[in-house]
Amino acid sequence: MTTHEQWQLTLEAAELYEHCPARYILGPWAPLLVDAANLAPDERVLDVACGTGVVTRIAAKRVGPTGRVVGVDLNPGMIAVAQSLSAPAGARIEWLERSALDLRLEDASFDVVLCQQGLQFFPDKVVALREMHRVLNHGGRLALSVWNSTGLYNNAVGDALARLVGNEVAVRFNASRQVPTAEDLRSLATEAGFSAVDVRVSRIDVHLPRLDKFVLDHLAATPVASAIAAADPEARKKIGASVMEQLRRYADGDGVTYPEETHVLTANVL
Ligand SMILES: C[S@@+](CC[C@H](N)C(=O)[O-])C[C@H]1O[C@@H](n2cnc3c(N)ncnc32)[C@H](O)[C@@H]1O
């Protein structure tokens, strides 16, 4: 199974994605990625692998009503949820069901391309980066993020899944963390034609609410949802407790607050 196939979600899973990982795990990073792109009023912005639009909506506010914002995602459930959410004040957002490998958008029609935690899923990363390069105008900017490690929480969930459900499910869950190194990211962007390629580590503290419920909701919003639903109910109940136990030193109220890092790549079109 390719990572491309792994990110096919049902509409129900996409709704959970918005309420759970998008809100707690991806959402806190969105303003940082938009900051890295230095968006200005009136600009035209494309958000590739937009999911339910956590980055797209912030971009729309930043470029204002005279800007243009397009969000594209392969998954029809993600696009349907993105479309159903109330629009922010700012640019009108156009949502398109598209592959990052075949954007079907005009050459040089955007000032900025954003892509938060999408690249690791693309079956051909250089083709996707070339598409981003193609749709950017002269002087256009790319800001893209990809995790730089498995991370404390994903490590704990992966460990619990391997012991309680099965190793294959644990590996599939952590597909989002099978990522290029900083050096690979630089080479991929350069091969795709980008200039001034820079890769930095960005850090924040992530807060998650009560893990017994959160972990199961999170898993239901990922491509391993059906494997978890089919697992032994007793094993399922133990997953959240196991994750909480592994992250005990990060306990914060009912939940946890832990440090997380990602790579942020910025680059230009000359
Ligand atoms: C971890 S989610 C990130 C979504 C969003 N950027 C966010 O920050 O919430 C990865 C997204 O990549 C999308 N995706 C995976 N493969 C894709 C492809 N080939 N083309 C476009 N989107 C893709 C998935 O549908 C999913 O919405």
The ligand as an ORCA input file, in Angstrom:
! r2SCAN-3c Opt
* xyz 0 1
  C      -1.608     15.284      7.665
  S      -2.794     15.858      6.547
  C      -2.394     17.622      6.552
  C      -3.574     18.434      6.095
  C      -3.440     19.946      6.288
  N      -2.337     20.511      5.525
  C      -3.333     20.289      7.758
  O      -2.343     20.905      8.150
  O      -4.272     19.951      8.517
  C      -2.180     15.328      4.979
  C      -3.102     15.695      3.829
  O      -2.453     15.348      2.612
  C      -3.476     14.999      1.685
  N      -2.838     14.286      0.579
  C      -2.205     13.082      0.616
  N      -1.738     12.768     -0.606
  C      -2.061     13.800     -1.431
  C      -1.829     14.073     -2.807
  N      -1.168     13.218     -3.613
  N      -2.312     15.240     -3.330
  C      -2.987     16.124     -2.547
  N      -3.235     15.902     -1.229
  C      -2.778     14.776     -0.680
  C      -4.402     14.147      2.535
  O      -5.665     13.977      1.939
  C      -4.440     14.965      3.823
  O      -5.481     15.891      3.811
*
